Every structure is written in C-alpha cells, then in structure tokens.
C-alpha cells in the first residue's frame, strides 16, 4: 500500500490528524465558500469546475536535509472526474512546525515512478519518468507574519493544466528542497487544490 492512501475519516475532526500517510480532501464549488471532507469510498462523483483540496502529512525526519533532497514521500493527488481527464492546479500550501522557510519545488507526474526517492535522499528519477512530467511548482513565498514557531508558504494562482494517464484519475508528486532545512519528525503538511475539468 502506498504511504499516502485514502482513509475513511468523515471530517477533519475525526481521527488523528497528525497521522502520517493519510489523505483527506475537501470537495466543493469555486462559486461557494463551503466544502465537505470526503475520503475513500465516500468520494462523490465530482462535477465540472469543482475544487478538490487534497491534504497530505509528509513523513519528514529530524536529520538535516541537503540541497536537492526529497522531502517526504510520493503523494497521490485525486485529480480527475474519471480516468484520462484532467484539470488545473490552482493553489499549493506548505506548512511546517519549524521556522526553516526554505524554498521547495513540487514535481508532478502523470505516472507513479516505479522506484521512489526516499525522504531525505538525493532527488533522482529516470529519464522515462521525467518524460511523464506535468510540470513543477516553486514554493517560495513564506508569510513574514508567521508565528515564531512555524511557517506557512503559499503558491497562488498556479494555473498548471494537466491530463491524467488514460487509465488513471490521479497525478503524482514529490517535494524537493532547495536548501538545507531541519524539520520536526512528521512535522510538515502539504495542501494541493485543483479545479476539475
């Protein structure tokens, strides 16, 4: 089973939100300010133009990272109303329980790499999987007003269009650090918001 798997939690208040490897997503309409958390078998059939926000707890370690290391494991993002369809990535939010505020890059692929780069290891993928690249998203804008014990970065208005693989309704991603941060154990979270076609 992949580290990031669907759960059966009905709302963000149920279960242990610090549990690593769990995925929650919120589904709603961009014309409304509300959404509900639905996961796993409870996922409805999304309609065109709906916003889906996927939330991932990243399995970070306390050992210092080296520039270009992977941060966390591969994530699986619900990204289409049916296999082979697509959408647009609108927003990415990165939250950490420390004050590192190091720039990151989120790499995205149409296909899940057969061999995964482990957390805190040098980011390295084959030519074959890089040919499945959807794109990459720099995460550099940390809030200057963050509290003294944590940081939040937001990439707004990304506008990265994608199409899933012909038999897939997921896209796949992994973070790469641009610096040498030291994070808390499992102390980072990533949110990815997509608009479905």
Phi, psi and omega in degrees: 000134179295155181302319181263100184236157179294144176245177180250018178292140184269332181214163182293349181270345183270140178082186182263106185289346178272000183292123183287146173087008179256149181241126168245149170218148182251133182238133182200192180246135182298344178273359180232155183265013184237157175203167177235151177273123178223136184223162173055229184293344181277356183297127176281169172283115183291154177254161182302135178087358179286151176261130175241123177252117179261137187237125185235131168273126185265136182277066181280158180246173181267357177282137181303137178273156174254148178309135180079010173284156171285143177244111185078183182260180177293136177253149179246115189256118173300120195222005183207154177285337177200160183306139177087351179271186185207208182176205181224131173281125185258314186216144173230132179235131177242128180236136178229149179273009179237192183237036183290315178052043180268139178298145180228163172232127175264113176271142184228138182228155174281341185232143178284127178301137179292326178243120185266139171283125182289155173306138177068021174246159181300128183291114184209123178226157185288162175301324183297315181286328179292338174287349176263012183293131172278320181161188176220152185236115175289137176241100190230344189264091177271144179292128179284346181260014180299149174302167186288347186248008178199170181218150177227133176238142181229130170254107185261153175056042184301308177069031181269108179280150181209163171226131180289164174299158188302328181248023187225149174239016177245155162238163191234144182211165174204145179274146175232131181273145177265355184223212185232063182284161169234112184260166170286159177298122181052037189259020182231148179227146179233133174244133177233120180254127179238151172252121186278142180285000000 
